[in-house]
């Protein structure tokens, strides 16, 4: 009898342990996630999810990139125009990034939707991270795009 009871309740403990490990990863993004960040109890998880849902701020957060929302790296990979531009201009882009200015770098900023006011800082950031973006002489355009995404998201 005890063995049956133990085998019936053991999965519940395992589920609880798994849930405790990822409490904040499953409540979405929004104000609730920020308010209850670092609190790993069930009540905190429920409160965070309820706050996120009742405030209706998740859509705003996703659109604006605030409240814990981040643009996924796939944004760059799925942007066909950006992908084609980087593929077709690898050498010129490398040259412009290395000096921190130029026509291809300006076009890259436009394709990446960098606001005009932020473009000088964007160019400097890329120049400072040139070695990470063009990591080898045989780097591919898809690798360059992935590296660009990491550099931009780290800002």
Secondary structure as the mmCIF struct_conf table of DSSP 4:
data_model
#
loop_
_struct_conf.conf_type_id
_struct_conf.id
_struct_conf.beg_label_comp_id
_struct_conf.beg_label_asym_id
_struct_conf.beg_label_seq_id
_struct_conf.end_label_comp_id
_struct_conf.end_label_asym_id
_struct_conf.end_label_seq_id
HELX_RH_AL_P HELX_RH_AL_P1 UNK A 2 UNK A 21
TURN_TY1_P TURN_TY1_P1 UNK A 22 UNK A 22
HELX_RH_3T_P HELX_RH_3T_P1 UNK A 23 UNK A 26
BEND BEND1 UNK A 27 UNK A 27
BEND BEND2 UNK A 29 UNK A 30
HELX_RH_AL_P HELX_RH_AL_P2 UNK A 31 UNK A 35
TURN_TY1_P TURN_TY1_P2 UNK A 36 UNK A 38
BEND BEND3 UNK A 41 UNK A 41
HELX_RH_AL_P HELX_RH_AL_P3 UNK A 42 UNK A 55
TURN_TY1_P TURN_TY1_P3 UNK A 56 UNK A 56
HELX_RH_AL_P HELX_RH_AL_P4 UNK A 58 UNK A 64
TURN_TY1_P TURN_TY1_P4 UNK A 65 UNK A 65
TURN_TY1_P TURN_TY1_P5 UNK A 67 UNK A 68
TURN_TY1_P TURN_TY1_P6 UNK A 73 UNK A 73
HELX_RH_AL_P HELX_RH_AL_P5 UNK A 74 UNK A 78
HELX_RH_AL_P HELX_RH_AL_P6 UNK A 80 UNK A 88
TURN_TY1_P TURN_TY1_P7 UNK A 89 UNK A 89
HELX_RH_AL_P HELX_RH_AL_P7 UNK A 90 UNK A 99
TURN_TY1_P TURN_TY1_P8 UNK A 100 UNK A 100
HELX_RH_AL_P HELX_RH_AL_P8 UNK A 103 UNK A 111
TURN_TY1_P TURN_TY1_P9 UNK A 112 UNK A 113
HELX_RH_3T_P HELX_RH_3T_P2 UNK A 116 UNK A 118
HELX_RH_AL_P HELX_RH_AL_P9 UNK A 119 UNK A 128
TURN_TY1_P TURN_TY1_P10 UNK A 129 UNK A 129
HELX_RH_AL_P HELX_RH_AL_P10 UNK A 130 UNK A 133
BEND BEND4 UNK A 134 UNK A 134
BEND BEND5 UNK A 136 UNK A 136
TURN_TY1_P TURN_TY1_P11 UNK A 137 UNK A 138
HELX_RH_AL_P HELX_RH_AL_P11 UNK A 141 UNK A 153
TURN_TY1_P TURN_TY1_P12 UNK A 154 UNK A 154
#
